């Protein structure tokens, strides 16, 4: 019987994940199909309940459900528990296990961005959704000593900081108001800037003014495109990277969890490149946070809950 893997989100119109996972299943002779399920929050519990049958290998979870799905599974892995967010679900019989493969995916992207130099210790994170939680946890466990979180809705950033209170007890983790002058002042002290919002996903705008960027910064945008932020950062002399590596490696980790087999990374990367070349900018496993005030589609969903 053909097994099913589903992506649960709202919306899920533009899937890069489907292209890479279906190619991976097919190349290894795994009889499985990757589907997209657009489910509003009110439909989430019913969607998760469907996964408990033998028809499913598991699921991906994307905006705006990564945090909402946490109480709907039977067990959380360490990273899912630590972040309070789930982006991958597997089955053990009728029990559902919640994982967070965004964390290892982010760490691969961060390591590549930093390169051969010593890992920095101070960072700024924009956003406070499920993706931002994976980023902050990744920075904490990589030894960062100071992390400042900005979010347009300050209470969301404060909630994130409170969530990590125990694991960040040894360091400085603070939420600050989203104001250009405050962001610029903090960037002057930081080495790493991570955009975990969806600002720039559906419009050519940046979450921060170009003049706030200094050439010492390492800038990672979790959106899978050459966003305005990345173009401004490159022009300022920063080292930059988009979200493709994080997407690829969180997807590869999920694939192995579902199938027990190593993911065909090169093939998955090729399919991602092809999907991006065809114009897709959004991706599932999408680690976006709060969207821009006037953005539509995915950004609106992100602003609502992720």
GUKOLZA-417085 format. One record per residue (C-alpha): x, y, z; residue in three letters. Coordinates in steps of 0.25 Angstrom, whole numbers, plus 2048, in hexadecimal, padded with zeros to 3 digits. Each point is the difference from the previous one (the first is absolute). Example, Ala and Ser with C-alpha at 12.3 -4.5 7.8 and 13.67 -1.06 7.14 Angstrom:
REM residues 2
8317EE81FALA/80680E7FESER/
END
This chain:
REM residues 306
800800800UNK/80580E7FCUNK/80480780DUNK/7FC80F802UNK/80880C805UNK/7F980D802UNK/80480E802UNK/7F6807809UNK/7FF80F800UNK/7F880C7FCUNK/8038047F5UNK/8087F57F9UNK/7FE8057F2UNK/80F8017FCUNK/8087F3804UNK/80F7FE7FEUNK/8007F580AUNK/7F67F77F7UNK/80A8017F5UNK/80C7FB808UNK/7F97F5808UNK/7F87FA7F4UNK/80D7FF7F8UNK/8077FA80DUNK/7F57F5801UNK/8007FD7F2UNK/80F7FF7FFUNK/8017F680BUNK/7F47F87FBUNK/7F880480DUNK/7F17FE7FCUNK/7FB80E806UNK/7FA80C7FCUNK/80280E806UNK/7F3809801UNK/7FD80E804UNK/7F480280AUNK/7FB80E801UNK/7FA80080EUNK/7FB80C808UNK/80380080FUNK/7F27FB803UNK/8027F47F7UNK/80E7FC806UNK/7FC7F680BUNK/7F87F87F6UNK/80B8007F6UNK/80A7FB80AUNK/7F77F5805UNK/7FF7FB7F1UNK/80F7FD801UNK/7FF7F580AUNK/7FC7F67F6UNK/8097F67F8UNK/7FE8087F3UNK/80A80B805UNK/80F800802UNK/7FF80E807UNK/7FF80E7FDUNK/80680E7FFUNK/7FA80C807UNK/80280E7FCUNK/7FA80E802UNK/7F8803808UNK/7FF7F2807UNK/80E7FD806UNK/7FD80480EUNK/7F17FD800UNK/8037F17FCUNK/8087FE80DUNK/7F57FB809UNK/7FA7F77F5UNK/80B7F67FFUNK/8047F580AUNK/80E803803UNK/80A80B7FCUNK/80F7FE7FDUNK/80A808808UNK/80180B7F5UNK/7F18017FFUNK/7FE80180FUNK/80B80A801UNK/7FB8097F5UNK/7F17FE803UNK/7FE7FE7F1UNK/7FE7F47F6UNK/8038007F2UNK/8017F07FDUNK/7F77F5805UNK/8037F1800UNK/7F77F4804UNK/8037F580BUNK/7F47F87FEUNK/7F4809802UNK/809809809UNK/80580D7F9UNK/80E806803UNK/80380E7FEUNK/80E8047FBUNK/80780D7FDUNK/8097FE7F4UNK/8018107FEUNK/80B80080CUNK/80A7F67F9UNK/7FD8077F2UNK/80380E806UNK/80D7FB806UNK/8057FB7F3UNK/7FC80E7FAUNK/80780780BUNK/80C7F87FFUNK/8018027F1UNK/7FE80F802UNK/80B80180BUNK/80A7F87F8UNK/80D7FD806UNK/80080C80AUNK/7FD7FE80EUNK/7F17FF803UNK/7FB80E805UNK/7FA80280DUNK/7F680C7FEUNK/7F48007F7UNK/7F38077FCUNK/7F47F87FCUNK/7F48077F9UNK/7F37F8802UNK/7F97F880BUNK/7F97F57F9UNK/8037F17FFUNK/80C8027F7UNK/80680B809UNK/7FF7F680CUNK/8087F67F8UNK/80A80B7FDUNK/80180580FUNK/8027F2805UNK/80B7FD7F6UNK/80780C804UNK/7FF7FD80FUNK/8057F27FEUNK/80C8057F7UNK/80580880BUNK/7FB80E7FDUNK/80180980DUNK/7F680C7FBUNK/7F47FF7F7UNK/7F680B7FEUNK/7F37FD7FAUNK/7F780A7F9UNK/7F27FE7FCUNK/7F680A7FBUNK/7F67FB80BUNK/80980180CUNK/7F87F7808UNK/8037F47F7UNK/80F803801UNK/7FF801810UNK/7F87F27FFUNK/80B7FA7F8UNK/80B80580AUNK/7F87FB80CUNK/7FE7F27FAUNK/8107FF7FFUNK/80280680EUNK/8067F3806UNK/8097FC7F4UNK/80580E7FFUNK/80280280EUNK/80F8017FEUNK/7FF80B7F5UNK/7F980D7FDUNK/7F47FE7F8UNK/7F780C7FEUNK/7F48057F8UNK/80080E7FBUNK/7F68097F9UNK/8008007F1UNK/80680E7FEUNK/80A8037F5UNK/809808809UNK/8007F580BUNK/8037F57F5UNK/80B8087FAUNK/80780280EUNK/7FF7F1803UNK/8057FC7F2UNK/80C809803UNK/8037F680CUNK/7FD7F37F9UNK/8077F77F6UNK/7F47F87FBUNK/7F28057FBUNK/7F57F67FDUNK/7F38047F9UNK/7F67F6804UNK/7F48097FCUNK/7F97FF7F2UNK/80380E7FDUNK/8068007F2UNK/7F87F37FCUNK/7F58067F8UNK/80580E7FEUNK/80E8077FDUNK/80280680EUNK/80A7FE80BUNK/7FD7FF80FUNK/80B80A803UNK/80680C7FAUNK/80C7FD7F7UNK/80880B808UNK/7FF7F780DUNK/8087F57FAUNK/80F800802UNK/80A7F87F8UNK/8047F780CUNK/7F27FA800UNK/7FD7F17FCUNK/7F28017FBUNK/7F77F47FEUNK/7F28027FBUNK/7F77F4801UNK/7F88037F4UNK/8047F87F4UNK/80480C7F6UNK/80980B7FEUNK/7F880A809UNK/80280F801UNK/8067FD80DUNK/80B7F77FAUNK/80280A7F5UNK/80280C809UNK/8097F7809UNK/8097FC7F5UNK/80180E7FBUNK/80480480EUNK/80B7F6800UNK/7FA7F5809UNK/8017F17FEUNK/7F27FB7FCUNK/7F87F47FEUNK/7F17FC7FDUNK/7F87F5806UNK/8027F57F6UNK/80A7F8808UNK/7F780180CUNK/7F57FB7F8UNK/8087F57F9UNK/8057FA80DUNK/7F4801808UNK/7F97F97F5UNK/80B7F57FFUNK/7FF7FE80FUNK/7F17FF7FFUNK/8017F67F4UNK/8097F7809UNK/7F780080BUNK/7F47FC7F7UNK/8087F57F8UNK/80C7FC809UNK/8098027F4UNK/80A80B7FDUNK/7FA80B7F7UNK/8068027F2UNK/80580E803UNK/8058037F2UNK/7F37FC7F9UNK/7F880880AUNK/80980C7FEUNK/7FE7FF7F1UNK/7F1800801UNK/80080C80AUNK/8098077F6UNK/7F67FD7F4UNK/7F4804809UNK/80680D803UNK/8048027F2UNK/7F17FF7FCUNK/7FD80B809UNK/7FC7FA80DUNK/80580880CUNK/7F87FA80CUNK/8037F3806UNK/7FB7F6809UNK/8077FE80DUNK/7FF80F7FEUNK/80680680CUNK/7FA80E7FEUNK/7FC80880CUNK/7F780D800UNK/7FE8067F3UNK/80080E7FAUNK/7F4808804UNK/7FB8017F2UNK/8057F37FAUNK/7F67F67FCUNK/7FF7F17FEUNK/80A7F8808UNK/80480D808UNK/7F2802805UNK/8007F2805UNK/80D802806UNK/7FC80C807UNK/7F47FA806UNK/8077F4807UNK/80E7FC7FDUNK/
END
